[in-house]
Amino acid sequence: MAKTVLSFKDITKEFPGVRALKGITFSLKEGEVLALIGENGAGKSTLIKCLTGAYEPSFGEICLQNKAFRHLSPKLAKQMGIGAVYQEFNLVPDLPVVENIFMGNLPGKGIIVDYAAMLSLSKEIFNSFGVDIDPRMELKQLSPAMMQIVEIAKAIAQNLKILILDEPTAPLTTKETEILFDIIRKIKVKGVSVIYISHRLEEIFQICDRVVVMRDGEKVGERLVCETDRQELIRLMIGRELTNYFPQRRTCPTKEVILKTQGLWGNGSRDITFELHRGEILGFAGLVGAGRTELMSVLFCDAKREAGDVLVNGKPFNGKHPMACHSARHCIAAGRPQAKRFVDGQECVS
């Protein structure tokens, strides 16, 4: 039997007028990959923030390495070997990879930094992952998938015992996801435990050993992955049986074009042409860094249009600043969404 490295005991977190967590109790074994799932607002992020020291629980205790803690500070959480990789990377693009890995944890004596040791350990970590990353290159030269690996390497370099992965595959392709899963399997063999948060249930069955389901701030289920299925997990997450997976697709109510671009260039976007019909929901899909937000910034007049035409209700639009969008009776909010949208437990992609 693997030893227990983490236990949540009756963890409760209250905010003014809201009880975000209600008596959460479960444990994590050494070398285990534990899935933590639930709909948005279930309390997953609040629980993780209690573990990493961002929040102080109102009641309960967290047990780590046979020590009970009323609450943890971020510094103490790191000292206890807890590392977290979030959807938004905590890295500095203009610094070399090696300096990102050892940021705030520079080896050496006094003011003398042992740069050679930093390079050596970085290469050793990447070699153990089976990836080819030069620690001396600037971080901004890497793809989002490689940046995520740097985040994991950063945690490994600080005596990692528990790794938290929050929606780790959101910016990854299928091939990059397989690389990540391979890394998880390798660190699992070394005794590192993983808390894996994802809305993609198919990933739970690929990489996780056990799953804890949360709903409305409570733990509503705990299963071995080999003893459950997708249907049961969805039922636990939403509190009822789900029979209609795919809502009826709505057709566009009109052919009237209210927004049109022709050969639009600017802010990294190149030769973009599309039409938006009245009453239509037009989705823009792509990986992190594909240019969706940058294109919206051009349409919103928050970034310079270099070439091409924009027509609003059939009339040329040549706004130079965001206020012009209101004059043209259109407003495009440029920004990265902070949450996924779900209907009946299913992730919606417009």
Phi, psi and omega in degrees: 000129177290146181283156179276127180255342181211137174224129168265126181238104176056043181289122179232136178229123180243135169249165180307113178081000184221133171256101186282327177231139185231091173061050181285126179222119170192171183231167179231131182268159177294132179073016181260145172254109184254122177276134174243110187233164180159162178292167175302134182089004181287338179114006183299310182296322179297318179296317180294323178294330174292323180287323182272357175094003179287327178240151172256122179300147176284324178217166176092181180214157178245126181254124179228128178051045178066019176241134181263133181237131174291321173201160181244148169262159177305321180294316180294322178300318177296317180298330179275004174087024180262125177232148182226139175240114184261173178298322177265116186291143178259065185228163179248108187302326186276356178266155175297158180304316184298323180286331174292320181297320185256017179301123182078005183215045187287128178281151179145188180239124180062234180268000181269119180266131179274083185294325180297321179293323178298314179297316182297313181292323178299313179297321179297318179294314181296322178296321178293331176282340184078029179239152183254093178235127177278114183298343184274347182283156178290141184301323185295348178279350183270157174283163177305323180297317180290327176298322179295322177295324176297320177300318179293319178299323178299319178289319180300322183291350182247043175056053186293134174238327179228123179249127177256124178243115183256108182048055188291336185265003182306318181264010190255151170279173180299318180294319179293326177297321178296323177297316178298315180298323179295320178295319178300316179297323182290317180286334176296318179299329180278002176096002178283134178265148184232131168257116189249115180254125181201149172267353182269097188296331180297332179289328180302318183282344179275323194235343189260154178263323184216156182227135174247129183252131178244148175210126178053042175082004181238153171277119184250356179186153176213123185221150164287137183300324182288352183245014179224180177215174183301317182299317181293320180295320178296317180299319179293321182292319186258350175082014179198168177286140178252121182249334182249096183285324187237102178301153181299130180289131180272138178275157180294125185289345182207155177264003181293125180271121180255341177217132181216138173241147178226113177056045185283128177235145175149145176058033180094345178280143185226121171053055181266124178229126177200167176233143174240125181265152179300132180081001183265146171255111182256119182264143173244116185247156178160163179287167174303130181093000182288339177112010182296310181296321180297321178295316180297327178295324177293315180296328181277359180067023177268350175222153187288135171274124184269328180198167178096175184237147173235128179241130177245119185054038176082358182250140180302138178240122183233040180298147181250349181211162185304327180299333179295334180296323179291323178296327181273006179061036170216144180222119181248116181274111180269126179170162181269126180296144182262354181212151176276160179252132181235146173229122182053040176080002182250134179291130181263133174239112184279000000 
